[in-house]
Amino acid sequence: MSRKRLCMVGAGRVGRLHTRNLIERAGRRAEVAAIVDPSLDTAGKLAADYAVGAVYATLEEALAHGPYDGAVITTPTFTHRALAVAALDAGLHVHLEKPMAMNLDECAGITAALRRSDRILQLGFMRRFDRDFIEAAELLRGGTIGAPMIIKSLTHGPGLPPAWANDIRTSNGMLAEVNSHDLDTVNWFAGAEPVDIHVRVANFKGRERGVTTEHFYDTLLATVTFESGAIASIAGVCPADYGYDARVEVTCTGGMIQVGGTGPGGLASIVSGTSRRGEAVFGSWRDRFADAYTREMVEFLAAMDGEPVRVGAAEGTRAVALVLAGTMSMLERRTVALSELRAPGLTLSWQSGAAAA
Ligand SMILES: NC(=O)c1ccc[n+]([C@@H]2O[C@H](COP(=O)([O-])OP(=O)(O)OC[C@H]3O[C@@H](n4cnc5c(N)ncnc54)[C@H](O)[C@@H]3O)[C@@H](O)[C@H]2O)c1
């Protein structure tokens, strides 16, 4: 495997995490050759911390100083389409953070760029790279535990995300920013297409934290039904303050599976009777999924050399569809069928000026 030259696009929280993992934990298989961020100060600090030689304010400038094998895109959601399409059209492999994009038109634009390239696109659903989540998915597919009946998934994040992520106009809100991980997980574990979604939300801490953005919520409960008949619930709280909490329980016709705990532990199964629960509390998604984030970057490098892409545009698009239907459900206080997103002329009221879903 040749050493890959990468362009890190976005130097915020996730850009920093992936830069560190690529430089310190990927076995010298990658060189981060450039960092792009309109805040040159932010880019410069990250570059200085990891001895990256070049910083640019735009991807366009970075591309002019290439070549690179791949781009790792870690910018706000509303920038994903333009950046992913530019990188793919320039012949770069792309790791794109979740959520894939703001709406289905944007997902289709990225997918079209992927198809006209001979490159790969990996989506940043890091749970797909977590040992326990992978083991649970394999157990479910193996058939020994029967068919999934009910899936309960929760993600509680410790603190408020960046301001752009609190505004449904620029991020689709917490359902996208925090709980699209759960939306992807329940799709993955159900192994079936989603049919409809219902979302209820509440706001307990926004005002005291100075968030006055319209439609901000810090608490949500979603239910999703699948073509198989399976049903899923997703709970979200952010800020939860007590730590980072990501857990899933799947009840099947022949048993049940639990993945994750509030602290270091692992997968427990009633079939095996084992339960591994830690006593420490995970402080952040960086701690809970530390190994998964490293594996995600290592597999991105391997995929450039022809290894399979574990999670890509199809899964990203499916999660965005659930985010859109879920946000419609929240705003209109009703259950929304995924098929409604295909209605001709549909507009997403909260994405002002945005094209149809
Ligand atoms: N996989 C995960 O666990 C996880 C966790 C948190 C965030 N995310 C996702 O990662 C992405 C970034 O989130 P974050 O928390 O790091 O955000 P952030 O606000 O901390 O950082 C984003 C950075 O992107 C920069 N930026 C904005 N426009 C840009 C452009 N056109 N080109 C280059 N840089 C640009 C900003 O200046 C900022 O420094 C989002 O899609 C978010 O949903 C994923």
The ligand as a MOL file (V3000), in Angstrom:
LIG
                    3D

  0  0  0     0  0            999 V3000
M  V30 BEGIN CTAB
M  V30 COUNTS 44 48 0 0 0
M  V30 BEGIN ATOM
M  V30 1 N -18.6390 11.4350 13.1540 0
M  V30 2 C -18.7890 12.0810 14.2830 0
M  V30 3 O -18.7800 11.5220 15.3330 0
M  V30 4 C -18.9590 13.5800 14.2510 0
M  V30 5 C -18.8770 14.3150 15.4610 0
M  V30 6 C -19.0440 15.7050 15.3870 0
M  V30 7 C -19.2820 16.3190 14.1750 0
M  V30 8 N -19.3680 15.5530 13.0270 0 CHG=1
M  V30 9 C -19.6110 16.1640 11.7180 0
M  V30 10 O -18.3820 16.7320 11.2570 0
M  V30 11 C -18.6380 17.9380 10.5440 0
M  V30 12 C -17.9130 19.0930 11.2300 0
M  V30 13 O -18.3170 19.1690 12.5810 0
M  V30 14 P -17.4010 19.8770 13.6810 0
M  V30 15 O -18.0520 19.5960 14.9700 0
M  V30 16 O -15.9760 19.5120 13.4790 0 CHG=-1
M  V30 17 O -17.6360 21.3990 13.2700 0
M  V30 18 P -16.7480 22.6540 13.6620 0
M  V30 19 O -17.6460 23.8190 13.5590 0
M  V30 20 O -15.9900 22.3820 14.9450 0
M  V30 21 O -15.6320 22.6990 12.5020 0
M  V30 22 C -15.9570 22.9470 11.1790 0
M  V30 23 C -14.7870 23.7090 10.5640 0
M  V30 24 O -15.0350 23.7850 9.1520 0
M  V30 25 C -14.6070 25.0900 8.7300 0
M  V30 26 N -15.2330 25.3990 7.4390 0
M  V30 27 C -16.4300 25.9810 7.1890 0
M  V30 28 N -16.6300 26.0930 5.8620 0
M  V30 29 C -15.5410 25.5540 5.2630 0
M  V30 30 C -15.1600 25.3660 3.9040 0
M  V30 31 N -15.9550 25.7410 2.9020 0
M  V30 32 N -13.9530 24.8090 3.6480 0
M  V30 33 C -13.1400 24.4180 4.6440 0
M  V30 34 N -13.4530 24.5640 5.9640 0
M  V30 35 C -14.6450 25.1220 6.2650 0
M  V30 36 C -15.0010 26.0040 9.8590 0
M  V30 37 O -14.2770 27.2340 9.8300 0
M  V30 38 C -14.6450 25.1470 11.0800 0
M  V30 39 O -13.3130 25.3740 11.5230 0
M  V30 40 C -20.1730 18.0750 10.5040 0
M  V30 41 O -20.6600 17.4710 9.3350 0
M  V30 42 C -20.6090 17.2870 11.7330 0
M  V30 43 O -21.9160 16.7780 11.6180 0
M  V30 44 C -19.1820 14.2300 13.0490 0
M  V30 END ATOM
M  V30 BEGIN BOND
M  V30 1 1 1 2
M  V30 2 2 2 3
M  V30 3 1 2 4
M  V30 4 1 4 5
M  V30 5 2 4 44
M  V30 6 2 5 6
M  V30 7 1 6 7
M  V30 8 2 7 8
M  V30 9 1 8 9
M  V30 10 1 8 44
M  V30 11 1 9 10
M  V30 12 1 9 42
M  V30 13 1 10 11
M  V30 14 1 11 12
M  V30 15 1 11 40
M  V30 16 1 12 13
M  V30 17 1 13 14
M  V30 18 2 14 15
M  V30 19 1 14 16
M  V30 20 1 14 17
M  V30 21 1 17 18
M  V30 22 2 18 19
M  V30 23 1 18 20
M  V30 24 1 18 21
M  V30 25 1 21 22
M  V30 26 1 22 23
M  V30 27 1 23 24
M  V30 28 1 23 38
M  V30 29 1 24 25
M  V30 30 1 25 26
M  V30 31 1 25 36
M  V30 32 1 26 27
M  V30 33 1 26 35
M  V30 34 2 27 28
M  V30 35 1 28 29
M  V30 36 1 29 30
M  V30 37 2 29 35
M  V30 38 1 30 31
M  V30 39 2 30 32
M  V30 40 1 32 33
M  V30 41 2 33 34
M  V30 42 1 34 35
M  V30 43 1 36 37
M  V30 44 1 36 38
M  V30 45 1 38 39
M  V30 46 1 40 41
M  V30 47 1 40 42
M  V30 48 1 42 43
M  V30 END BOND
M  V30 END CTAB
M  END
